[in-house]
Structures are given as structure tokens and as C-alpha cells.
């Protein structure tokens, strides 16, 4: 059985503040959106090809079953 460690207090965070929100210009936002649309299209095509491959494999296995 494991022993319980003594409780302790963690030191407060130190360092610089990091902003998590970007504030892009209109041009930057349009570029990021276009890149996202292109990558989404490629991902959809890849998923469709993988699904077709999976269906072909499944149908081949089913057809060859005794």
C-alpha cells in the first residue's frame, strides 16, 4: 500500500503573462480562413478515400467468407 505524502503548498506562478487570443488583421484572417478551408478539403478527401478502402476490404473479406 502506498504511503501518503505530507501536504504542501505550490508556489504561485511566476513569469510573463501569455495571451491566448490572437488579434489578426482582416488580411491575416482571410488567409488563415483560406488555408483552413484548403486543409479541410484535403482532410475530407483523405477520409473519403480511407472509407472507400475500408469498404472494399470489408466487402472482399465478406465475399471470400465460406
C-alpha positions as CSV (number, residue, x, y, z in Angstrom):
1,X,0.0,0.0,0.0
2,X,1.2,3.5,-0.8
3,X,2.2,6.0,1.9
4,X,0.5,9.4,1.9
5,X,2.9,12.3,1.4
6,X,2.8,15.3,3.6
7,X,0.7,18.1,2.2
8,X,2.5,21.0,0.6
9,X,1.7,24.4,-1.0
10,X,2.6,25.1,-4.5
11,X,4.4,28.4,-5.2
12,X,2.4,31.0,-7.2
13,X,3.1,31.2,-10.9
14,X,5.9,33.5,-11.9
15,X,6.9,34.9,-15.3
16,X,5.3,36.8,-18.1
17,X,1.6,36.7,-18.9
18,X,0.8,34.8,-22.1
19,X,-2.1,36.0,-24.2
20,X,-4.1,33.2,-25.7
21,X,-6.2,35.3,-28.1
22,X,-4.9,36.5,-31.4
23,X,-6.0,39.7,-33.0
24,X,-5.2,39.3,-36.7
25,X,-5.8,41.9,-39.3
26,X,-8.5,41.4,-41.9
27,X,-6.0,40.2,-44.4
28,X,-4.4,37.7,-42.0
29,X,-7.9,36.4,-41.0
30,X,-8.8,35.9,-44.7
31,X,-5.5,34.0,-45.3
32,X,-6.0,31.8,-42.2
33,X,-9.6,31.0,-43.3
34,X,-8.5,30.1,-46.8
35,X,-5.7,27.8,-45.5
36,X,-8.2,26.2,-43.1
37,X,-10.7,25.6,-46.0
38,X,-8.0,24.0,-48.1
39,X,-6.7,21.8,-45.4
40,X,-10.3,20.8,-44.5
41,X,-10.9,19.9,-48.2
42,X,-7.8,17.7,-48.2
43,X,-8.8,16.0,-45.0
44,X,-12.3,15.2,-46.3
45,X,-10.8,13.7,-49.5
46,X,-8.4,11.6,-47.4
47,X,-11.2,10.4,-45.2
48,X,-13.4,9.5,-48.2
49,X,-10.5,7.5,-49.7
50,X,-9.9,5.7,-46.4
51,X,-13.6,4.9,-46.1
52,X,-13.7,3.5,-49.7
53,X,-10.7,1.4,-48.9
54,X,-12.3,0.1,-45.7
55,X,-15.5,-0.8,-47.6
56,X,-13.6,-2.5,-50.3
57,X,-11.6,-4.5,-47.7
58,X,-14.7,-5.4,-45.8
59,X,-16.7,-6.4,-48.9
60,X,-13.7,-8.5,-50.1
61,X,-13.5,-10.3,-46.7
62,X,-17.2,-10.9,-46.6
63,X,-17.3,-12.2,-50.2
64,X,-14.5,-14.7,-49.5
65,X,-16.0,-16.0,-46.3
66,X,-17.3,-19.6,-46.6
